[in-house]
Amino acid sequence: MNRRLFASIVLGLTLAATPAVAKKKEPLAPAAPAISVVVSPDVSVDPDNILVLDLSNGGRVMIRLMPTWAPGHVERVKTLTKQGFYNGIIFHRVIDGFMAQTGDPTGTGQGGSQLPDLKAEFNYVPHVRGTVSMARTDQPDTANSQFFIVFYPRFALDHRYTNFGRVISGMDVVDAIVRGEPPSNPTKIVQASMLSENKPRPAVAAPAPTAITADMLSNSKSN
């Protein structure tokens, strides 16, 4: 999972009896293009890159997808969203103080879509609160459909997982996702859509009221 880069620089001055031979200079590698970490919270801007998650807890989450950070990953999530792939999928791994993970149709953390795995697009955008990043195995090029939303900054994830978006609305809804690995009563994505599709918000059934039993009535009277 971790890559280490070892570099050594040797400086020296040599003298030779023979005439100096000019060495052909290797062309310098082009510098990586700078990318902005600024994310617009304005939902009227580029709605085709705003992912909308309507959750079973009754809330709506909006995520700004950032093609400039990870074009391949953004395109994959948009493709699966438009196919209806994420509808009905649970948050199967939710760790308090860390993150909420979803995108596996099996709900086990072992599944994915029928599309091929993605090439890693690691970048220098930090994993802050609300970051949306792609899950993978311990091999770099294994992201497919699963992603996670970070509750609190986790800079140890930087350059190791592909950061491709950020929550711009509904982070309180993310905070309310049920915890567990997996949760006993998991929160699910009722509907995933792109904001530009203008899909109506689905109706979410209210939690069933707790049944009042004879024992509960008896305890109430005795108190």
Rosetta blueprint (number, residue, H / E / L):
1 M L
2 N L
3 R L
4 R L
5 L L
6 F L
7 A L
8 S L
9 I L
10 V L
11 L L
12 G L
13 L L
14 T L
15 L L
16 A L
17 A L
18 T L
19 P L
20 A L
21 V L
22 A L
23 K L
24 K L
25 K L
26 E L
27 P L
28 L L
29 A L
30 P L
31 A L
32 A L
33 P L
34 A L
35 I L
36 S L
37 V L
38 V L
39 V L
40 S L
41 P L
42 D L
43 V L
44 S L
45 V L
46 D L
47 P H
48 D H
49 N H
50 I E
51 L E
52 V E
53 L E
54 D E
55 L E
56 S L
57 N L
58 G L
59 G L
60 R E
61 V E
62 M E
63 I E
64 R E
65 L E
66 M L
67 P L
68 T L
69 W L
70 A L
71 P H
72 G H
73 H H
74 V H
75 E H
76 R H
77 V H
78 K H
79 T H
80 L H
81 T H
82 K H
83 Q L
84 G L
85 F L
86 Y L
87 N L
88 G L
89 I L
90 I E
91 F E
92 H E
93 R E
94 V E
95 I E
96 D L
97 G L
98 F L
99 M E
100 A E
101 Q E
102 T E
103 G L
104 D L
105 P L
106 T L
107 G L
108 T L
109 G L
110 Q L
111 G L
112 G L
113 S L
114 Q L
115 L L
116 P L
117 D L
118 L E
119 K L
120 A L
121 E L
122 F L
123 N L
124 Y L
125 V L
126 P L
127 H L
128 V L
129 R L
130 G L
131 T E
132 V E
133 S E
134 M E
135 A L
136 R L
137 T L
138 D L
139 Q L
140 P L
141 D L
142 T L
143 A E
144 N L
145 S L
146 Q L
147 F E
148 F E
149 I E
150 V E
151 F L
152 Y L
153 P L
154 R L
155 F H
156 A H
157 L H
158 D L
159 H L
160 R L
161 Y L
162 T L
163 N E
164 F E
165 G E
166 R E
167 V E
168 I E
169 S E
170 G L
171 M H
172 D H
173 V H
174 V H
175 D H
176 A L
177 I L
178 V L
179 R L
180 G E
181 E L
182 P L
183 P L
184 S L
185 N L
186 P L
187 T L
188 K E
189 I E
190 V E
191 Q E
192 A E
193 S E
194 M E
195 L H
196 S H
197 E H
198 N L
199 K L
200 P L
201 R L
202 P L
203 A L
204 V L
205 A L
206 A L
207 P L
208 A L
209 P L
210 T L
211 A L
212 I L
213 T L
214 A H
215 D H
216 M H
217 L H
218 S H
219 N H
220 S H
221 K H
222 S H
223 N L
